[in-house]
């Protein structure tokens, strides 16, 4: 095997904070860096650089397949540049169990001239990774399931005890995460690097406005227009006064093993009401009371229909319909119309704020006492969110194992206390980036429907 000449980071155009990270020799390294600061690019380079000089495979674990593939591409690009050769790339399938269901994922493998393999893989299931001992990289660790505690508990000792390093890179996501706990670093055991937007710009990051022209931090903040997102994603603050409305402990306690149906539609395709009727097939014979919530959107966010079956005081998610960029005719007259025509005992509520007003008024006119629009203005959104908190803390909302996107959506609801006032913030869902708690509010509307007094003739009878 040919000797590889040492590669110096100065040969690349790295910013100062990136050079410091590349030179860091601690066994456990934490990067709390803002968006666009190049933490993924820098970490990919660091893994290739170390793999050319230090023995031992390297596992880069991401939340999703897409994130894993992007990291692998960056590693391959840096490897070609540094080694001056085409490094073999391969992939292999591996099985993982998530929420009681088996899934097949793809492990990308990059083999360096030293024989070291860099493997990038989605790792939502820590059990699928146990036994594959290597240098460990956890990307966007604060977004890992259940706060990342189980991944840290199972994977970190395996790496450290076999002489390998652990790298963590993430933006903050609240105080009920292992990342938050590690960041406190009270005994100085870890290397903790924090880079906010001001440090990144001072070291050379160029921000651009809506026309692609360089702009100031203040102008970029105005364009971004998301106070909570700015604090966490760009100021890299944990936001001590902002926390998850519903913690992972309550969400985890809601899981039970049962079947549910998820329908995913885009651009009026994915479900044809002329030839399909899954409402009748999957929900028509359920013994419990059915309630539905519809969070309305047209283009930017998801439109979501959430259907619960109530058995006693417990509400089981039975169907989740995701609608991406679907016309209101397809949503209202098609899917929701078929549901209400098929299930005469079902009652539901829809978001009648702004875009949803006309559609919900039409549903109210046609289905009379079985459907009501709910306007989110005037503090009503806080009331809906509170219904969801009560449902999860009281163990009354049940989620099927495997409904991960819904769980992340509910955890993405954030609360902020300003004096004695509670403010609700909707942050992005890492598994469904188009959703900003759209599933969570659809669930809240289903609980609103369950709590309403309906006119005679719409009441469910056991």
N, C-alpha and C positions, 0 to 999 in steps of 0.2 A: 504494500500500500504506500503511495506517495505521501511524503510529509507535507502538511499544510502549514504555510507560513502564518504566524500570528497576525490577526487582523486588529487594527486599532480603530476604535470608534471615531477618532478624529478624521479618518478618511472619508467619513460620511457627514452630511450636513445636519448634525444633530443640534438641538437647542441645549443650553447648559444643563437644565434639569434632566434632560434625557441622558446626557453624558454621565451625570452623577449616578443615575439609576443603573446604567450599563456597567459602571465601575464598582457598584455595591457588591460586597462579598459576604454579607450576612447570610445565614442559612435560611431565614424566613424574611421575605421582603414584601412589604405592602405598598401598593401604589393607590392613593386616593387622588386621582387626577380628573380634571374637568373634561367635558366633551370637547372634541377637536384638538386635544392637547397631544395626541399621538401616542397614547399609552399602549394601544394594541400593536401599533407599528414598532414601537420601541421594544416591547416584550418579545415580539416575534424575532427581531434582530438579536436580542439578548440570548434567546434560546438557541439560535443557530450558531452564534459566536461561541457560546459555552460548549455546544455540542461538537464543535470543531477542535476544542482544546481539552475537554473533560469527558471522561467516559460516562456512560449511563444514558439510557433512553429518556425521553422527555414526553410527558403526557400533558397536552393542553386541553383542559376540560371546559367546555362552554355550556350554556344553558340550552341552546338550540342547535340543530344541525346547520342552520344557516350561519350562525356565529362561528361554529367550528370550521366550516368550509372557508370562510373569509380569513380566519387566522392561518389556516393551512396555506392558502394562496400567498400570504405575506411571508410566511416562513420559506416557501419555495423560491420566491423572488429574491430574498436576501441570500439564500444558500447559493443560488446561481451566481450572484454578484460576488460573493466572498470566495467561494471555492473555485470559481472560474471553470466549472464543469456543470454538465446537466446531471443533477442529482435524481436518482430514480424515485418516481412517485407511484404509489399504489393505493388501493383501497380494499377493505374487507368488511363484510357485514358482521355485526354481533347483535345478540339478543339481549334485551333488557326488560325488566318488569316494572311498569309504572302504574300505580293505583290498582294493582291486582290484574292488569292486562299485560300481555306480552307484545312487545314491539321490536322491530328490526331496524337498527340504525347502521350508519356507515362510519367506519374508522378510516380516516385519511392517514397515510404513512409516507413520510419523506425520509429517505435514507441518505445520510451524509457520507462523504468519502472515508470518514473515520469508522464507519459502521454504526454510528449512533442513529437511532430512529426517532424522529419527531412525529408523534401521533396526535392528531387533533380529532376530538370526538365530543358529541353531546353527552352530558353526564348527569341528567336529572335524577337518575337512579344510582346512588352510591354503591349499592351491592354489585352492580355490573362492572365496577372498577376495582373492587377488592381483589387482590392477588396479582394485579398488574403493577408491580413495584417499579417506580421511575421517578425522576425529577417531576414535580407536580406544579402545574400552572392553573389557577382558577380564575377565569375571566368573568367580570361582572358578578363577583361573588355575593354581593348584597342582594342580588335578585334570585339566588338559588332557593329551591323549595324549603319551606319551613325555616327560613332565615339562614340556611347553610349550616346549621348546627350538626346535622347528621353527616354531611360530607366531611366537615372538619374532624369530627370524632373518629370517623372510620379511615380516612385517607391520609391525614397528616402524620400520624404515628408510623404508618407503614412506610412513608417516604423517608422521614427523619431517621428511623431505626435502621434503614438500609443505606444510610450515608448520602441521601439525596436532599436537594433543596426544595423549598416551597415558595412559589411566587403567587401573590394575590393582587389582582387589579380590579378596581371597582369605583363606581360613584356611590354616594350614600343612598340608603333607602330606609332609614328609620332606625329606631333604637332596639327593635326586637329582632336584630340580626347578629350573627356571629361577627360580621365585618365591623359593626359598631363596637362590639366588645373588644376586638383585637386592636382597634384604632386607639383605645384608651392607653394601652401599653404601659401600665403603671410601673412595671419592673424593668422596662427597657429591653425586653427579650427580642423584640422585632425591630426591623428597620422600617420606619413609617415615613413615606414620602407623600407630601401634600402639595398639589399644584392647582391653584385656582386660576380663573380666567385672567386675572391681573398679572400673575407670575408668568403665565403662558405668553401673554402679549408682550410683556417686558422682555422676554427671552426670544421674541421673534415671530410669534404666531400672528398672522394677518387675518382679521375678521372682514367679512364682506357683507354688503347690504343686499336688498332685494334686486338690485340691478347688477350685482357682481362687482361693485366697486369697493375698495377698502373703506372701512368705517371705524368709528370709535367704539369702545365698549358700551358707552351709554346709548349710542344709536342702535347697536346690535341688541341691547336689552329691550329697547322699545319695540323692535321688530319681533323679537321672541315673544314678548307679551304674555309671560306666565310667571307670576311672582314666586310660587313654590318651586316650580321647575328650575327657575334661575338660581335660587338658593342652593338646591341640591346638585343640579347638573353642572352649574358654572361657578358658583361660589364655593362648592364642595363643602357645604355646611350640613351637619346632621340635623339642624333645625330642632333645637331642644323643645320648642313649643309646638312642633308638628310631629304627629305620629300616626301610625296606621289606626284607622277607626275600628277595624276588626283584626285582631292579631292572629298570627299563625296558629297559636294554640287552640283558639276557638274554631278556626277553619279546619284544622286537622281533626278535631273531635267530631266534626259533622260528617266525616266520611263513613259510608257503609257500602258493602259489595252488592250492587244490584245493577241491572241494565237500564240504560237511558238512551235516548236517541238525539243525535246532533245532526242538524241539516245545515249545510253551508251553501248559500246562494250568492251569485255575483252577476251583476248586469242582467237581471231577470232570467238567469239560467241556473240550473242546479236542482230545480224542483218544478215539475209541470203539473199544475192542478187539474189539467184536462185528462191526464192519464194516471195520476197518483193520488192517493189519499191516505197518507201515513197517520193522520189524526185518527181516522176511523180504525185503522189496523192496530196502532200501538196504544191509543188512549181510550178508545171507545168502550172497552170492557173493564176498565179499571174500576174497582169498587168505591174508591174515595172521591171526595169533592175535588173538582178541577178549577184552578184559578190561574189567570194568565196576566203577565205584564209585558207591555210593549214600549221600549225606549226607541224613539223615532229619530231617524237620520236619513239623509239622502245621498250625500257624496263624501264628506270629509270623515265622518265617524261611522261606526257600525250601527245598523238598525238591528235590534235584538228582540226576539219573542221568547219569553221564559214561561214555561208551563209547569206548575206544581200540582201534585196530588196530595190532598190533605187527608190524613188518616189520624183521627183523634186530634191531638194538638200538634202533630208533626207534619211537616210539609216536605215532600220528596220531589226533587227536580226530576221530571219525567221526559221533558223535551226542551231542547235549546235550538232555536232557529237563528242563524247568523245571516244577515242580508247586507251585502256590500254593493253600494251604488245602484240599488234596485229602485225602480220607479215606485211612486206611491200607489199607482194602480196595481202593480204586481204585489206589493206588500199588503195593502188594505183590502182591495177587492178580491185579490187572489188568495194568498196564504191565510190571512186573518179571517177573511170571509169564509173560506172553506172550513177553518177551525170552528167558527161559531155556528155555521150551518150543520156541521157534523156532530158537534157535541152540545146538545141543547141544554145540558145542565151546567155548562161552563160559564163563569162570569169573569170579566177582566177589566183592567184599567190601562190606559195609554197616555203617553206624554203629549199633552195638548199645548205645550209651550211653542210659540213661533211656528216652525214648519209643520208641527203635528196638529195644529188646531183644526184645519179643514178636514183631514182624514178622520180624526176622532169625532168630529161633529157628524160626519156621514155615518160612522159606525153607530153612534148613539141614536141617530134617526132610524136606522134600519133595524137595530137589535134592541132598541128600547131599554128595558130595565136590566139588561145583561152586560152592558158596556158603559164605562164612564171615562171621560177625559179628565186628566189631572194636570193643572197648570203648576209648573215648578216655581213660579214667582212668589214673592212675599213670604219667604222662609219655609215654603212647602218642601223644598229639597232637603232641608235639615230634618224635617219630620219623617220623610221617606227613609232617609239614611238611618234615623233612629229606630225605625221599624226593623231594619235589617240587623242592627246591633242587637236588639232584643231577641230576634229570631235565632241568631247564632249563639249568643251568650246563654240563652235559655235552652239550647240544644233542640230547637224546634225546626230549624232548617236543616235538611239532610241533603248531602251531596253524594253522588255516586263516585266511587273510586274511578279515576280516569277523566274526570271533568276538571282537568288542571287549568285550562284557560279561564274557566269561570272562577276558580279559586284565586288565581292571580288577580283577576279583575276586582274581586271583592277586597282583596288585600291592598289594592291600589287606591282605595278610598282613604284619604288622609284628613285628619282633623287638626285644627289650630285654635288655641284658646287666646282670645284677645280680650283681656279683662274677664268679664263673666260671660262673654259671647263665644259660641262655638262656630267656627267657619269650616265648611267642607270644601276640600280640594280634590279634584279628579286628576290623578296622575296616569301615566301611560302603562299599559299592560305589556310586560316583556315578551309574552308568548303571542299576543295579538296587538301589535303596535298601532293598528287602526282604532283600537278601542281605548277610550278614556272613561273607564268605569261604565260603559254602556250596558254590559251584562249585569253589573251590580244594581243599576237603577231599574232594569227590567225585572230583576228579582224583587226589589223593593216595591215595585208596582203590583206584582203578584200578591205580595203580603198586604198591600193596601186593599186590593180586591177582596182578599179573605176576611179583612176586618170590617168591610162595609156592610151596611144593612141594605139588602136588595128587596125590590118590590115583590109582592106575592106573584108566584109563577116563575120567578127566577131562582127561588131558593132550592138548594140541593137537598134532597131527601135520601137518607141512608136506606 
